[in-house]
């Protein structure tokens, strides 16, 4: 079945009638590790060279997958940090407004209870906002 897939890939032609460079699993079947199929056929050294080339490609593929996974983890962490910073900014903004009204009520003629009922939650929201903005990601 493998040889029929290679033969059908080799027999493909382009729209202009010229033969395309056939590929099998992303590798050109015309030149494998710099060798043609005829050079590989029955040649132990060429087959060993091809296997070595395949091993190098497999190791490079594994390395690229690991690097992609690492970068994907960095992106996920960055997105979480960005989300946490936004939440912290919202808490800080609301806290600032509440704190302003609370201080205004505390320094005015209104009962102190009204001012404290806005000032204390504002302080709590400020602490929560700082916590969201500055917290470290759990490993």
Residue frames relative to the residue before (quaternion, step in Angstrom):
aa qw qx qy qz dx dy dz
X 1.0000 0.0000 0.0000 0.0000 0.00 0.00 0.00
X 0.6203 0.5551 -0.3374 0.4395 3.60 1.02 -0.77
X 0.6860 0.4796 -0.2968 0.4596 3.57 0.87 -0.92
X 0.6314 0.5125 -0.3518 0.4636 3.62 1.04 -0.62
X 0.6235 0.5208 -0.3453 0.4699 3.61 1.06 -0.64
X 0.6497 0.4995 -0.3137 0.4796 3.58 1.02 -0.80
X 0.6571 0.5050 -0.3165 0.4616 3.59 0.96 -0.85
X 0.6714 0.4784 -0.3136 0.4712 3.60 0.93 -0.82
X 0.6285 0.5137 -0.3384 0.4760 3.60 1.08 -0.64
X 0.6573 0.5028 -0.3067 0.4702 3.58 1.04 -0.77
X 0.6882 0.5015 -0.2819 0.4420 3.57 1.05 -0.71
X 0.4892 0.6693 -0.4387 0.3468 3.63 1.20 -0.19
X 0.0869 -0.7761 0.6224 0.0523 3.52 -1.09 0.77
X 0.5275 -0.6440 0.4629 0.3045 3.54 -1.21 0.58
X 0.7118 -0.4409 0.3329 0.4337 3.59 -1.35 0.02
X 0.6841 0.4819 -0.2912 0.4636 3.60 1.10 -0.59
X 0.5822 -0.5984 0.3719 0.4059 3.59 1.24 0.03
X 0.5837 0.5543 -0.3843 0.4521 3.60 1.26 -0.11
X 0.5199 -0.6452 0.4621 0.3161 3.53 -1.11 0.67
X 0.3698 -0.7212 0.5470 0.2098 3.56 -0.93 1.01
X 0.5369 -0.5757 0.4880 0.3770 3.55 -1.28 0.28
X 0.2614 -0.8057 0.5066 0.1608 3.63 -0.17 1.23
X 0.1141 -0.7829 0.6096 0.0495 3.53 -1.19 0.66
X 0.1165 -0.7584 0.6388 0.0565 3.51 -1.15 0.72
X 0.8246 -0.0709 -0.0228 0.5608 3.59 -0.52 1.24
X 0.7285 -0.4528 0.2385 0.4553 3.57 0.97 0.83
X 0.6623 0.4589 -0.3122 0.5034 3.61 1.25 -0.03
X 0.4781 -0.6525 0.5038 0.3031 3.53 -0.98 0.82
X 0.3154 -0.7550 0.5432 0.1881 3.56 -0.90 0.92
X 0.5377 0.5980 -0.4174 0.4231 3.59 1.25 -0.10
X 0.7974 0.0866 -0.0089 0.5971 3.57 0.95 -0.89
X 0.0239 -0.7898 0.6121 -0.0327 3.57 -0.38 1.23
X 0.8280 -0.0811 -0.0089 0.5548 3.57 -0.56 1.22
X 0.7014 -0.4676 0.2659 0.4677 3.57 1.04 0.75
X 0.6638 0.4684 -0.3019 0.4987 3.61 1.25 0.13
X 0.4283 -0.6731 0.5296 0.2882 3.55 -1.09 0.65
X 0.6729 -0.4945 0.3611 0.4150 3.56 -1.28 0.34
X 0.6410 0.5333 -0.3290 0.4433 3.60 0.99 -0.77
X 0.6547 0.5086 -0.3115 0.4643 3.60 1.04 -0.75
X 0.6711 0.4998 -0.2976 0.4596 3.59 1.08 -0.69
X 0.5998 0.6115 -0.3538 0.3756 3.57 1.00 -0.85
X 0.8572 0.0363 -0.0748 0.5082 3.57 -0.61 1.23
X 0.6059 0.5460 -0.3551 0.4568 3.63 1.21 0.12
X 0.3481 -0.7808 0.4844 0.1859 3.58 -0.28 1.32
X 0.6485 0.5132 -0.3221 0.4608 3.60 0.95 -0.82
X 0.6666 0.4977 -0.3024 0.4653 3.57 0.94 -0.86
X 0.6388 0.5094 -0.3258 0.4757 3.59 1.01 -0.77
X 0.6315 0.5165 -0.3275 0.4767 3.59 1.02 -0.81
X 0.6453 0.5154 -0.3135 0.4687 3.57 0.99 -0.84
X 0.6425 0.5213 -0.3105 0.4681 3.57 1.02 -0.83
X 0.6572 0.4985 -0.3070 0.4747 3.59 0.96 -0.85
X 0.6243 0.5241 -0.3319 0.4747 3.58 1.05 -0.75
X 0.6422 0.5184 -0.3069 0.4740 3.57 0.99 -0.87
X 0.6443 0.5163 -0.3102 0.4713 3.58 1.01 -0.85
X 0.6382 0.5227 -0.3194 0.4663 3.60 0.99 -0.83
X 0.6399 0.5154 -0.3251 0.4682 3.59 0.97 -0.82
X 0.6620 0.5002 -0.3058 0.4669 3.59 0.93 -0.88
X 0.6456 0.5173 -0.3194 0.4622 3.59 1.00 -0.79
X 0.6614 0.4965 -0.3073 0.4708 3.58 0.96 -0.84
X 0.6422 0.5102 -0.3190 0.4749 3.57 1.02 -0.80
X 0.6304 0.5317 -0.3205 0.4660 3.56 1.03 -0.81
X 0.6528 0.5029 -0.3080 0.4755 3.60 0.94 -0.86
X 0.6447 0.5225 -0.3118 0.4628 3.56 0.98 -0.87
X 0.6702 0.4916 -0.2964 0.4704 3.58 0.94 -0.87
X 0.6279 0.5192 -0.3380 0.4711 3.60 1.04 -0.69
X 0.6486 0.5095 -0.3189 0.4669 3.58 0.95 -0.84
X 0.6544 0.5054 -0.3096 0.4696 3.57 0.96 -0.87
X 0.6387 0.5195 -0.3251 0.4653 3.58 1.00 -0.79
X 0.6532 0.5046 -0.3164 0.4675 3.59 0.95 -0.83
X 0.6359 0.5225 -0.3256 0.4654 3.59 0.99 -0.80
X 0.6820 0.4780 -0.2861 0.4739 3.57 0.88 -0.93
X 0.6160 0.5378 -0.3396 0.4648 3.58 1.08 -0.69
X 0.6342 0.5176 -0.3223 0.4754 3.58 1.06 -0.76
X 0.6335 0.5226 -0.3262 0.4682 3.59 1.01 -0.79
X 0.6537 0.5118 -0.3155 0.4596 3.59 0.94 -0.88
X 0.6455 0.5159 -0.3196 0.4637 3.59 0.95 -0.85
X 0.6583 0.5045 -0.3020 0.4699 3.58 0.96 -0.86
X 0.6386 0.5204 -0.3188 0.4688 3.56 1.01 -0.81
X 0.6569 0.5055 -0.3149 0.4624 3.60 0.92 -0.86
X 0.6422 0.5103 -0.3262 0.4699 3.60 1.01 -0.76
X 0.6552 0.5081 -0.3092 0.4658 3.57 0.94 -0.88
X 0.6369 0.5275 -0.3172 0.4642 3.58 1.02 -0.82
X 0.6509 0.5071 -0.3013 0.4779 3.58 1.00 -0.85
X 0.6521 0.5106 -0.3093 0.4674 3.59 0.97 -0.86
X 0.6436 0.5196 -0.3220 0.4605 3.59 1.00 -0.78
X 0.6393 0.5152 -0.3282 0.4671 3.59 1.01 -0.74
X 0.6458 0.5061 -0.3203 0.4736 3.58 0.92 -0.87
X 0.6515 0.5156 -0.3072 0.4640 3.57 0.96 -0.86
X 0.6446 0.5221 -0.3170 0.4597 3.59 1.01 -0.78
X 0.6419 0.5091 -0.3247 0.4725 3.59 0.99 -0.79
X 0.6485 0.5054 -0.3180 0.4722 3.60 0.90 -0.88
X 0.6709 0.5018 -0.3053 0.4526 3.59 0.90 -0.86
X 0.6555 0.5125 -0.3170 0.4552 3.59 0.96 -0.83
X 0.6662 0.4765 -0.2997 0.4892 3.60 0.90 -0.91
X 0.6311 0.5417 -0.3269 0.4488 3.58 1.00 -0.80
X 0.6531 0.5205 -0.3161 0.4502 3.57 0.95 -0.85
X 0.6516 0.5021 -0.3150 0.4735 3.59 0.95 -0.84
X 0.6740 0.4857 -0.2967 0.4709 3.60 0.86 -0.94
X 0.6429 0.5218 -0.3258 0.4563 3.58 0.99 -0.81
X 0.6334 0.5361 -0.3251 0.4536 3.59 1.01 -0.79
X 0.6740 0.4677 -0.2940 0.4905 3.57 0.91 -0.89
X 0.6408 0.5352 -0.3259 0.4435 3.59 1.00 -0.83
X 0.6661 0.4810 -0.3030 0.4829 3.61 0.90 -0.88
X 0.6204 0.5397 -0.3383 0.4577 3.58 1.01 -0.78
X 0.6918 0.4588 -0.2818 0.4812 3.59 0.91 -0.88
X 0.6458 0.5259 -0.3276 0.4461 3.61 1.03 -0.71
X 0.7395 0.4009 -0.2306 0.4890 3.59 0.99 -0.74
X 0.6279 0.5324 -0.3392 0.4552 3.60 1.25 -0.14
X 0.7148 -0.4480 0.3434 0.4129 3.53 -1.35 -0.36
X 0.4852 0.6711 -0.4369 0.3512 3.62 1.23 -0.14
X 0.6197 -0.5319 0.4022 0.4139 3.58 -1.18 0.45
X 0.5742 -0.6278 0.4140 0.3238 3.59 -1.04 0.84
X 0.5662 0.6069 -0.3838 0.4048 3.59 1.14 -0.56
X 0.6319 0.5272 -0.3364 0.4578 3.62 0.99 -0.75
X 0.6759 0.4935 -0.2911 0.4635 3.56 0.90 -0.91
X 0.6712 0.4915 -0.2916 0.4722 3.58 0.98 -0.87
X 0.6326 0.5390 -0.3394 0.4406 3.60 1.09 -0.68
X 0.6951 0.3980 -0.2822 0.5281 3.61 1.22 -0.26
X 0.6614 0.5432 -0.3104 0.4136 3.58 1.01 -0.82
X 0.6750 0.5006 -0.3034 0.4491 3.62 0.88 -0.92
X 0.6690 0.4569 -0.3322 0.4830 3.68 0.81 -0.76
X 0.6052 0.5560 -0.3578 0.4435 3.60 1.09 -0.64
X 0.6368 0.5105 -0.3221 0.4798 3.59 0.99 -0.81
X 0.6524 0.5081 -0.3149 0.4659 3.59 0.93 -0.90
X 0.6658 0.4927 -0.3091 0.4673 3.61 0.93 -0.85
X 0.6170 0.5384 -0.3462 0.4577 3.59 1.08 -0.68
X 0.6516 0.5016 -0.3121 0.4758 3.59 0.97 -0.82
X 0.6519 0.5012 -0.3166 0.4729 3.60 0.95 -0.85
X 0.6460 0.5219 -0.3155 0.4592 3.59 0.98 -0.82
X 0.6505 0.4958 -0.3103 0.4844 3.58 0.98 -0.80
X 0.6299 0.5333 -0.3380 0.4522 3.58 0.98 -0.82
X 0.6677 0.4891 -0.3079 0.4692 3.61 0.90 -0.89
X 0.6890 0.4974 -0.2882 0.4414 3.58 0.92 -0.85
X 0.7986 0.3434 -0.1471 0.4719 3.59 0.97 -0.84
X 0.4856 0.6869 -0.4457 0.3060 3.62 1.16 -0.18
X 0.4060 -0.6930 0.5500 0.2289 3.53 -1.20 0.68
X 0.5273 -0.6299 0.4711 0.3214 3.54 -1.16 0.67
X 0.4317 -0.6810 0.5245 0.2734 3.56 -1.00 0.86
X 0.4211 -0.7241 0.4932 0.2349 3.55 -0.96 0.88
